[in-house]
Amino acid sequence: MPVNSVLIIGAGGVGNVVAHKCAMVPEVFGKITLASRTLAKCEAIAAAVRQRTGRSIATAQVDADDPAQTAALIRQSGARLLLNVALPYQDLQIMEACLAAGCHYLDTANYEPQDVAKYEYSWQWAYQERFGQAGLCALLGSGFDPGVTNVFTAWALKHHFDELHTLDIIDVNGGNHGLAFATNFNPEINIREVTAECRHYENGRFVSTPPMSLHQPFTCPEGVGTYEIYRMYHEELESLVKHIPTLRRAQFWMSFSPAYLKHLEVLGNVGMTRIDPVLFKGVEIVPLQFLKALLPDPGDLGKSTTGRTCIGNIITGLKDGHFKAIFIFNICDHAACYAEVGSQAISYTTGVPAMIGAKQMLAGKWNAPGVWNMEQHDPDAFMADLNAHGLPWRCVELTPAAAASFRVA
């Protein structure tokens, strides 16, 4: 397998994990350059990578909102592939830079405009022809959800079903960081996502409901615990129902503690979750961006977070004409992630799949020209790499009664 040069953009919690995990696979990732708007963050991560792995990675400062500047850095670094773990607002600018510099592209979250909490793949799918004509590959959503959850679905269809009928993606964070209120990934993105209108797929169309209006308890396997999970919209639903048209219903669920929800309610009531600018002492500020500056940095939560995550898919469908249901999932320990790469499990479960997706692309398995979602590729090598690189998974068959608990309208 050839050694390759890659450019990672983004030096938050996920960028830290991606840099570490790429450095741990030297037979695939040769020269690694880590860049962000704040050079000091890149240098701190590079020092940690050198201490843990013995490998040196290059660092650079870049304004990812400027495609010309990013393209120049791609050329300077010699990168064949850019791993975008910056803000989703910057996806299109970074894709433009990749087209200009002739570089493959990967991200972990779909584009959204900064001034509207709107999550759609349409903006990135529109790049299909340009990437195809350039002979370049863009892989969208190579995190956990989206990402691994898409691959879980494709693997289930390949190995367990003739057709899929229902999909429930469940994301439980059973961790405790010991703080009154903090988000496990970028506060601005997290709060926009949680407060957005819920949409789930039912009988050929997306149905809208108020945010967090439907919830139920869920007991995780392997003693992780029982948590209240809330239905919300998540971007992988859009691509999965497009590419797997037999799906009759698709939903996404995430766990939240009562304390988190109460803090979020109060912050919303006083206007701190607004994304439109307000005038303060003659200066325009966005309340949610100001709140982000006050909240703990998710990248710093690893040292204090204990407990485990449980993320997976409950899938039903037909096999040989008979009903079948499975639950395929990963359980990840916060303390173990911190011991390995200095991160809590939320960043770890996003960063590891980003590295694995990049590995598939550089190995020539997932590098067809164009713009692709994860479920459009053969899942087997990716699934094997999850087991090999820190995210082992299990698949269990469910009784009809267990699967039926998620048949809600």
HELIX and SHEET records of a PDB file:
HELIX    1   1 GLY A   13  ALA A   23  1                                  11    
HELIX    2   2 LEU A   39  THR A   53  1                                  15    
HELIX    3   3 PRO A   67  SER A   77  1                                  11    
HELIX    4   4 PRO A   88  GLN A   90  5                                   3    
HELIX    5   5 ASP A   91  ALA A  101  1                                  11    
HELIX    6   6 SER A  122  TRP A  125  1                                   4    
HELIX    7   7 GLN A  128  ALA A  134  1                                   7    
HELIX    8   8 VAL A  148  HIS A  159  1                                  12    
HELIX    9   9 PRO A  187  THR A  195  1                                   9    
HELIX   10  10 GLU A  236  HIS A  243  1                                   8    
HELIX   11  11 PRO A  258  ASN A  269  1                                  12    
HELIX   12  12 PRO A  287  LEU A  294  1                                   8    
HELIX   13  13 PRO A  298  ASP A  300  5                                   3    
HELIX   14  14 HIS A  334  VAL A  341  1                                   8    
HELIX   15  15 ALA A  345  LEU A  362  1                                  18    
HELIX   16  16 MET A  374  GLN A  376  5                                   3    
HELIX   17  17 ASP A  380  ALA A  388  1                                   9    
HELIX   18  18 PRO A  400  ALA A  404  1                                   5    
SHEET    1   A 7 ALA A  58  GLN A  61  0                                        
SHEET    2   A 7 PHE A  29  SER A  36  1                                        
SHEET    3   A 7 ASN A   4  ILE A   9  1                                        
SHEET    4   A 7 LEU A  81  ASN A  84  1                                        
SHEET    5   A 7 HIS A 104  ASP A 107  1                                        
SHEET    6   A 7 CYS A 137  LEU A 140  1                                        
SHEET    7   A 7 GLY A 370  ASN A 373  1                                        
SHEET    1   B 7 ARG A 205  THR A 209  0                                        
SHEET    2   B 7 CYS A 198  GLU A 202 -1                                        
SHEET    3   B 7 ARG A 249  SER A 255 -1                                        
SHEET    4   B 7 GLU A 163  ASN A 173  1                                        
SHEET    5   B 7 ARG A 308  LYS A 319 -1                                        
SHEET    6   B 7 HIS A 322  ASP A 333 -1                                        
SHEET    7   B 7 TRP A 393  GLU A 397 -1                                        
SHEET    1   C 5 ARG A 205  THR A 209  0                                        
SHEET    2   C 5 CYS A 198  GLU A 202 -1                                        
SHEET    3   C 5 ARG A 249  SER A 255 -1                                        
SHEET    4   C 5 GLY A 225  MET A 232 -1                                        
SHEET    5   C 5 HIS A 215  CYS A 220 -1                                        
SHEET    1   D 2 VAL A 278  PHE A 280  0                                        
SHEET    2   D 2 VAL A 283  ILE A 285 -1                                        
END                                                                             
